[in-house]
Amino acid sequence: MYNATYAEIGRKMREMPLEKTCASYEWEELVQKMCASDDAGLHAIGVRELEILRKKCPDCPVFRSC
């Protein structure tokens, strides 16, 4: 009984589509931190990189701030 349940869970996991990200989580986090920076230079870099990420992945909710 348990083996059948685990097999069913495994089958469903294999059928689920993988989420494709435009950038690594670390890069997204760094860009967000640069956008929030009080340093004008870092903020400008963050805004520029955020625009690049928005163009790569327009549907990502992560890139709506800044």
VENJO-V598612 format. One record per pair of residues at least 24 apart in sequence whose C-alpha atoms are under 8 Angstrom apart, sorted by the first residue. I is the first residue (numbers start at 1). J is the second residue. Records with the same first field share a line. If there is no record, write none. Layout:
I: J / J
This chain:
21: 57
22: 53 / 56 / 57
23: 53
28: 62
32: 65 / 66
35: 66
36: 66
